Amino acid sequence: MSSRRERLRGRRLRVVASLLLVTAVASCTSSSDGGAAPKPDAARASTTTTTTFEPPHAAPDPSDPAGDAFYRVPDPLPKGPPGEIIRLEAVKGGDAGTSSYRLMYHSRDATGRDRAVTGTVTFPTGDAPKGGWPVVAWAHGTTGLTSICAPSRHQEQAPGFGIEGVRVATDYIGLGPIGERHSYLDGPAEAHAVIDSVRAARTIAEAHAGKDWVAVGHSQGGHSALWTNQLGQAYAPELHLLGTVAVAPAAMLTETYGPSDQVVPRMVGVMALYGAAADHPEVDPHDFVGPLVRKAEGVVDTGCLNDVVNAFVGIPAATFYAHDPLTTEPIRTLVRASDTGKVAVDAPLLVIYGTADPEVIPARVHALYDRLCKVGQVTGLLRVDGATHDSVVPKAGSAITQWLQDRIGAKAVHDACEDGWS
């Protein structure tokens, strides 16, 4: 019989793992299709600069059973503006009346470097409305830091939340391409990847993507969504961001909220630490972590979320860190730079949380909401009674759809900051 300590450890592991599991939004298999590649639409590109446009792979390569070929970045990477497509690959399955592709496109990391990013695009094959289809951009929850964890390897379609239009889902910078590491919870980098996925969709002539778009994100993706809303109009002024939904967002990154809010921030923090080292050469995780973390650190480049949690969750808090990243440079500054909710923009937000969420606990969302209201950000607030971290997206699904439809339909938006708590 398991000891009480083992049972508690198992329970804690399950709680932590559920924090960041990406919400199931599509089937877990994908394959290549031999159809002709859509052509890039130069008229819709953010700049007239062009690069070589590679056709999709005609079929899975028997010598490449893991499907890695698509995720190998051209070396050297051809120059291209943010959103320009590098590569497309058709995928089978999905809804009738739609086409889906994996895509690789140019974006910019937080340091301004040109990076290749992967993701998924889905679009209707029917006639588009005047001005083109609206675009729904999805920001996914935590999957890991390495290429095998990229959602585009496992999903056939980008989610659309009931909105008829073009759907895009980025893998984020550093997560898809082989040999790279994802700069986890790097706010500007996440936002650039989301916004540039919309630009990429607009360069596909057959997608007929318009300028109007909305964004939705959950957990880590909620953090990405907050940053996307903050940077969207300034980073891509040629587009029209109508609003953003942030569900159970990772936020208030420098804070913890009581004894029940300790293990999850430690797991999130160590992933952010190793992710920061990928893009910031001044960061050496060995300056911060204890010997047991150092011994297990290889998992961040070989495994995904559950593997990382399994490797680190049993390490005692007292020996986890040699130096607290939140109070030690240069991580202290980087974490604060990736915190969000400090700037008001025109695009409205809807923040959603579950009252039974033990991972992004309500107190964290309350603090974020207070911050947003104080800076004057128009913010809707939806409390989902009884919803956990995993169930809050499906339980709030109809409300998300209605809110997005209202933004696309140019209906007046309600500012919950005028009401106080609901």
C-alpha positions as CSV (number, residue, x, y, z in Angstrom):
1,M,0.0,0.0,0.0
2,S,1.3,3.5,-0.9
3,S,2.5,5.6,2.0
4,R,0.6,8.8,2.9
5,R,3.6,10.8,1.6
6,E,3.4,9.0,-1.8
7,R,-0.3,9.6,-2.0
8,L,0.1,13.3,-1.3
9,R,3.0,13.5,-3.8
10,G,0.8,11.8,-6.5
11,R,-2.1,14.1,-5.7
12,R,0.2,17.1,-6.0
13,L,1.7,15.9,-9.2
14,R,-1.8,15.5,-10.7
15,V,-2.7,19.0,-9.6
16,V,0.4,20.6,-11.1
17,A,0.2,18.7,-14.3
18,S,-3.4,19.8,-14.8
19,L,-2.3,23.4,-14.4
20,L,-0.8,23.7,-17.8
21,L,-2.3,20.9,-19.9
22,V,-3.4,22.4,-23.1
23,T,-7.1,22.3,-23.6
24,A,-8.2,19.6,-25.9
25,V,-9.3,21.4,-29.0
26,A,-8.8,19.0,-31.8
27,S,-8.0,15.4,-32.7
28,C,-4.7,14.0,-31.6
29,T,-3.5,12.7,-35.0
30,S,-2.4,14.4,-38.2
31,S,-1.0,13.5,-41.6
32,S,0.1,15.1,-44.8
33,D,-2.0,15.6,-47.9
34,G,-0.8,15.8,-51.4
35,G,-3.0,18.7,-52.5
36,A,-1.5,21.8,-54.1
37,A,-0.1,24.4,-51.8
38,P,-2.1,27.7,-51.5
39,K,-0.2,30.6,-53.0
40,P,0.9,33.5,-50.9
41,D,-1.1,36.7,-51.5
42,A,1.4,39.5,-51.9
43,A,-1.3,42.1,-51.7
44,R,-2.1,41.1,-48.1
45,A,1.4,40.8,-46.9
46,S,2.6,43.4,-44.3
47,T,5.5,44.3,-46.6
48,T,6.5,43.7,-50.3
49,T,9.6,41.8,-49.4
50,T,9.4,38.2,-50.7
51,T,11.2,34.9,-50.0
52,T,11.3,31.5,-51.6
53,F,8.0,29.8,-51.0
54,E,8.3,26.0,-50.6
55,P,5.6,23.6,-51.6
56,P,4.1,21.3,-49.0
57,H,5.5,17.8,-48.6
58,A,3.5,15.5,-50.9
59,A,3.2,12.7,-48.3
60,P,4.7,11.5,-45.1
61,D,8.4,10.4,-45.5
62,P,8.8,6.8,-44.5
63,S,12.3,7.6,-43.4
64,D,10.9,10.3,-41.1
65,P,8.3,8.5,-38.9
66,A,8.3,11.3,-36.3
67,G,7.4,13.9,-39.0
68,D,10.5,16.0,-38.2
69,A,11.1,17.1,-41.7
70,F,8.6,19.9,-41.6
71,Y,10.1,21.3,-38.3
72,R,13.6,21.6,-39.6
73,V,14.2,25.3,-40.2
74,P,16.0,26.2,-43.4
75,D,19.7,26.9,-42.8
76,P,20.4,29.7,-43.3
77,L,17.0,31.1,-42.6
78,P,15.9,33.3,-45.6
79,K,15.1,36.8,-44.6
80,G,11.5,37.7,-44.4
81,P,9.1,40.2,-42.7
82,P,7.0,39.1,-39.8
83,G,4.2,36.9,-41.0
84,E,5.7,35.8,-44.2
85,I,5.3,32.1,-44.8
86,I,8.3,29.9,-45.1
87,R,6.6,26.5,-45.6
88,L,3.1,24.9,-45.7
89,E,2.0,21.3,-45.3
90,A,-1.6,20.2,-45.9
91,V,-3.2,18.0,-43.2
92,K,-6.2,15.7,-43.6
93,G,-9.3,15.5,-41.6
94,G,-11.3,18.1,-39.8
95,D,-14.6,19.8,-40.5
96,A,-16.3,19.6,-43.9
97,G,-15.9,22.7,-45.9
98,T,-12.5,23.7,-44.5
99,S,-8.9,23.3,-45.4
100,S,-6.1,23.0,-42.8
101,Y,-2.4,23.4,-43.1
102,R,0.7,23.3,-40.9
103,L,2.6,26.5,-41.5
104,M,6.1,27.8,-40.8
105,Y,6.4,31.6,-40.8
106,H,8.6,34.5,-39.8
107,S,8.2,36.2,-36.5
108,R,10.4,38.2,-34.1
109,D,11.5,37.1,-30.6
110,A,11.7,39.5,-27.6
111,T,15.2,40.6,-28.7
112,G,14.0,41.5,-32.2
113,R,15.6,38.5,-34.0
114,D,14.0,37.0,-37.1
115,R,12.7,33.5,-36.0
116,A,10.9,30.7,-37.8
117,V,7.7,29.7,-36.0
118,T,5.3,26.8,-36.7
119,G,1.6,26.5,-36.2
120,T,-1.7,25.6,-37.8
121,V,-4.2,27.4,-40.0
122,T,-7.7,26.4,-40.9
123,F,-10.0,28.3,-43.2
124,P,-13.4,27.9,-45.0
125,T,-13.4,26.8,-48.6
126,G,-16.7,28.6,-49.3
127,D,-17.2,32.1,-50.5
128,A,-15.9,34.7,-48.1
129,P,-17.9,37.8,-47.0
130,K,-17.0,41.2,-48.3
131,G,-13.8,42.3,-46.7
132,G,-12.7,38.7,-46.0
133,W,-13.2,36.3,-43.1
134,P,-12.6,37.4,-39.5
135,V,-9.6,35.6,-38.0
136,V,-9.6,33.8,-34.6
137,A,-6.1,33.4,-33.1
138,W,-5.6,30.7,-30.5
139,A,-2.9,30.8,-27.8
140,H,-2.4,27.4,-26.3
141,G,-1.6,26.4,-22.7
142,T,1.7,24.9,-21.6
143,T,2.9,21.8,-23.4
144,G,6.6,21.9,-22.9
145,L,9.8,23.6,-24.1
146,T,10.9,21.4,-27.0
147,S,9.9,20.5,-30.5
148,I,8.1,17.2,-29.8
149,C,5.7,19.2,-27.6
150,A,4.5,21.5,-30.4
151,P,0.6,21.4,-30.7
152,S,0.8,21.5,-34.5
153,R,2.3,18.0,-34.5
154,H,-0.9,16.6,-32.9
155,Q,-3.9,18.7,-34.0
156,E,-5.5,18.8,-37.4
157,Q,-7.3,22.1,-37.0
158,A,-7.0,25.4,-35.2
159,P,-9.9,26.0,-32.8
160,G,-12.5,28.6,-33.8
161,F,-15.0,28.7,-30.8
162,G,-17.9,28.6,-33.1
163,I,-16.9,31.6,-35.2
164,E,-17.1,31.1,-39.0
165,G,-13.8,32.4,-40.3
166,V,-10.1,31.7,-40.5
167,R,-8.5,30.0,-37.5
168,V,-4.8,30.2,-36.6
169,A,-2.9,28.5,-33.7
170,T,0.8,29.3,-33.2
171,D,3.2,26.9,-31.5
172,Y,5.1,30.0,-30.1
173,I,8.7,30.9,-30.8
174,G,11.2,28.1,-30.1
175,L,8.7,25.3,-29.5
176,G,8.2,23.9,-33.0
177,P,11.6,24.0,-34.7
178,I,13.9,21.1,-34.0
179,G,17.0,22.0,-31.9
180,E,15.4,25.1,-30.3
181,R,14.0,25.7,-26.9
182,H,10.8,27.7,-26.2
183,S,11.2,31.0,-24.3
184,Y,8.4,30.1,-21.9
185,L,6.3,33.0,-20.6
186,D,8.2,35.6,-22.5
187,G,5.3,37.9,-23.1
188,P,6.4,40.0,-26.1
189,A,7.7,36.9,-27.9
190,E,4.5,35.0,-27.3
191,A,2.4,38.0,-28.6
192,H,4.6,38.4,-31.7
193,A,4.1,34.7,-32.6
194,V,0.3,35.0,-32.2
195,I,0.0,38.3,-34.1
196,D,2.3,37.1,-36.9
197,S,0.2,33.9,-37.3
198,V,-2.6,36.2,-38.3
199,R,-0.4,38.0,-40.8
200,A,0.7,34.6,-42.2
201,A,-2.9,33.6,-42.7
202,R,-3.6,36.7,-44.6
203,T,-0.8,35.9,-47.1
204,I,-2.7,32.7,-48.2
205,A,-4.9,33.8,-51.0
206,E,-7.3,30.9,-50.7
207,A,-8.0,31.8,-47.0
208,H,-9.5,35.2,-47.8
209,A,-8.6,36.4,-44.4
210,G,-9.7,39.9,-43.6
211,K,-8.2,42.6,-41.3
212,D,-10.6,42.0,-38.4
213,W,-9.4,39.5,-35.8
214,V,-9.8,38.3,-32.2
215,A,-7.6,36.3,-29.9
216,V,-8.3,33.6,-27.2
217,G,-5.9,32.0,-24.9
218,H,-5.9,29.7,-21.8
219,S,-3.4,29.3,-19.0
220,Q,0.0,30.1,-20.5
221,G,-2.1,31.1,-23.5
222,G,-4.0,33.4,-21.2
223,H,-0.7,35.2,-20.5
224,S,0.0,35.2,-24.3
225,A,-3.5,36.6,-24.9
226,L,-3.0,39.5,-22.4
227,W,0.2,40.4,-24.2
228,T,-1.4,40.0,-27.6
229,N,-4.1,42.4,-26.6
230,Q,-1.5,44.9,-25.3
231,L,0.8,44.8,-28.3
232,G,-1.6,43.9,-31.1
233,Q,-2.5,47.2,-32.6
234,A,1.0,48.8,-32.2
235,Y,2.8,45.7,-33.6
236,A,0.5,45.2,-36.5
237,P,-1.3,48.5,-37.3
238,E,-2.5,47.1,-40.6
239,L,-4.8,44.7,-38.7
240,H,-7.8,45.5,-36.6
241,L,-7.8,43.7,-33.2
242,L,-11.4,43.6,-32.0
243,G,-10.8,42.1,-28.6
244,T,-9.2,39.2,-26.6
245,V,-10.3,36.5,-24.2
246,A,-7.9,35.4,-21.5
247,V,-9.0,32.3,-19.7
248,A,-7.3,31.3,-16.4
249,P,-4.3,33.4,-17.4
250,A,-0.9,33.0,-16.0
251,A,-0.4,36.5,-14.5
252,M,1.0,38.5,-11.6
253,L,4.2,36.6,-12.1
254,T,6.1,38.0,-9.2
255,E,3.5,37.0,-6.6
256,T,2.2,33.9,-4.8
257,Y,-1.1,33.8,-3.0
258,G,-0.9,31.8,0.2
259,P,0.3,28.3,1.2
260,S,-1.9,26.6,-1.5
261,D,-0.1,28.6,-4.3
262,Q,3.5,27.4,-3.9
263,V,4.1,24.2,-6.0
264,V,2.6,25.4,-9.2
265,P,4.6,28.7,-9.3
266,R,7.8,26.7,-8.7
267,M,7.1,24.4,-11.6
268,V,6.2,27.4,-13.8
269,G,9.2,29.3,-12.6
270,V,11.8,26.6,-13.4
271,M,10.4,26.2,-16.9
272,A,10.5,30.0,-17.4
273,L,14.1,30.0,-16.1
274,Y,15.3,27.4,-18.6
275,G,13.3,29.0,-21.3
276,A,14.8,32.4,-20.7
277,A,18.3,30.9,-21.1
278,A,17.4,30.0,-24.7
279,D,17.1,33.7,-25.8
280,H,19.2,35.5,-23.2
281,P,22.8,34.4,-23.1
282,E,23.3,36.3,-19.8
283,V,21.1,33.8,-18.1
284,D,22.7,30.6,-16.7
285,P,20.2,28.4,-14.8
286,H,23.0,26.9,-12.8
287,D,23.3,30.3,-11.1
288,F,19.8,29.7,-9.6
289,V,18.9,26.1,-9.2
290,G,20.0,23.6,-6.6
291,P,21.9,20.4,-7.4
292,L,18.8,18.1,-7.6
293,V,17.3,20.4,-10.3
294,R,20.6,20.5,-12.1
295,K,20.8,16.8,-12.1
296,A,17.3,16.5,-13.7
297,E,17.5,19.5,-16.1
298,G,18.0,17.5,-19.3
299,V,14.2,16.7,-19.3
300,V,13.4,20.2,-20.5
301,D,15.0,19.4,-23.9
302,T,13.8,15.8,-24.1
303,G,10.3,15.7,-22.6
304,C,7.0,17.5,-22.4
305,L,4.9,18.9,-19.6
306,N,4.3,15.7,-17.6
307,D,7.9,14.6,-18.0
308,V,9.1,18.0,-16.6
309,V,6.7,17.9,-13.7
310,N,7.6,14.3,-12.9
311,A,11.3,15.2,-12.9
312,F,11.0,18.3,-10.6
313,V,7.9,18.1,-8.5
314,G,9.4,15.9,-5.8
315,I,12.5,18.1,-5.2
316,P,12.1,19.7,-1.8
317,A,11.3,23.4,-1.8
318,A,14.2,24.2,0.5
319,T,16.8,22.9,-2.0
320,F,15.0,23.6,-5.2
321,Y,16.7,27.0,-5.8
322,A,20.1,28.1,-4.6
323,H,19.1,31.7,-5.4
324,D,15.5,32.9,-5.8
325,P,15.0,33.9,-9.4
326,L,12.3,36.5,-8.4
327,T,14.8,38.4,-6.3
328,T,18.1,37.8,-8.2
329,E,19.3,39.4,-11.5
330,P,19.0,39.0,-14.4
331,I,15.9,36.9,-14.0
332,R,14.2,39.4,-11.7
333,T,14.2,42.0,-14.4
334,L,13.1,39.5,-17.1
335,V,10.2,38.3,-15.1
336,R,9.0,41.8,-14.4
337,A,9.3,42.7,-18.1
338,S,7.0,39.7,-19.0
339,D,4.4,40.6,-16.4
340,T,1.4,42.3,-18.0
341,G,-1.8,44.2,-17.3
342,K,0.0,47.4,-16.7
343,V,-1.1,49.3,-19.9
344,A,-4.5,50.1,-21.3
345,V,-5.2,49.8,-25.0
346,D,-8.3,50.3,-27.1
347,A,-9.0,46.6,-27.7
348,P,-11.3,45.2,-24.9
349,L,-10.5,42.2,-22.8
350,L,-12.6,39.4,-21.3
351,V,-11.0,37.7,-18.4
352,I,-12.5,34.3,-17.3
353,Y,-11.7,32.2,-14.2
354,G,-13.1,29.2,-12.4
355,T,-13.9,29.3,-8.8
356,A,-12.6,25.7,-8.3
357,D,-9.3,26.3,-10.1
358,P,-6.4,25.3,-7.8
359,E,-3.7,26.2,-10.3
360,V,-4.6,29.8,-11.4
361,I,-6.4,30.4,-8.2
362,P,-9.1,33.1,-8.1
363,A,-7.0,35.4,-5.9
364,R,-4.5,35.7,-8.7
365,V,-7.2,36.6,-11.2
366,H,-8.7,39.1,-8.7
367,A,-5.3,40.8,-8.5
368,L,-5.0,40.9,-12.2
369,Y,-8.4,42.4,-12.6
370,D,-7.7,45.1,-10.1
371,R,-4.6,46.0,-11.9
372,L,-6.4,46.2,-15.3
373,C,-9.1,48.3,-13.9
374,K,-6.7,50.7,-12.2
375,V,-4.9,51.4,-15.5
376,G,-8.3,51.9,-17.3
377,Q,-8.3,48.8,-19.5
378,V,-11.9,48.0,-20.6
379,T,-12.3,44.5,-19.2
380,G,-15.2,42.1,-19.0
381,L,-15.1,39.6,-16.2
382,L,-16.7,36.1,-16.1
383,R,-16.7,33.9,-13.0
384,V,-17.5,30.2,-13.8
385,D,-18.8,28.6,-10.6
386,G,-17.3,25.2,-9.9
387,A,-15.0,25.3,-12.9
388,T,-11.5,23.8,-12.6
389,H,-8.4,24.7,-14.6
390,D,-9.2,22.0,-17.1
391,S,-13.0,22.5,-17.3
392,V,-13.2,26.3,-17.4
393,V,-12.8,26.6,-21.2
394,P,-15.6,24.1,-22.1
395,K,-17.8,25.5,-19.4
396,A,-17.4,29.0,-20.6
397,G,-17.5,28.0,-24.3
398,S,-20.9,29.5,-25.1
399,A,-20.0,32.8,-23.4
400,I,-16.7,33.0,-25.3
401,T,-18.5,32.4,-28.5
402,Q,-21.1,35.1,-27.8
403,W,-18.5,37.6,-26.7
404,L,-16.4,37.0,-29.9
405,Q,-19.5,37.3,-32.0
406,D,-20.4,40.6,-30.4
407,R,-16.9,42.0,-31.1
408,I,-17.1,40.9,-34.7
409,G,-20.6,42.4,-34.9
410,A,-19.4,45.7,-33.5
411,K,-21.7,45.6,-30.5
412,A,-21.0,47.7,-27.5
413,V,-18.7,46.1,-24.9
414,H,-19.5,46.1,-21.2
415,D,-16.7,47.3,-18.9
416,A,-16.9,45.2,-15.7
417,C,-14.6,47.6,-14.0
418,E,-17.5,50.0,-13.7
419,D,-19.4,47.4,-11.6
420,G,-16.8,46.0,-9.2
421,W,-16.8,42.2,-8.5
422,S,-19.6,40.0,-9.8
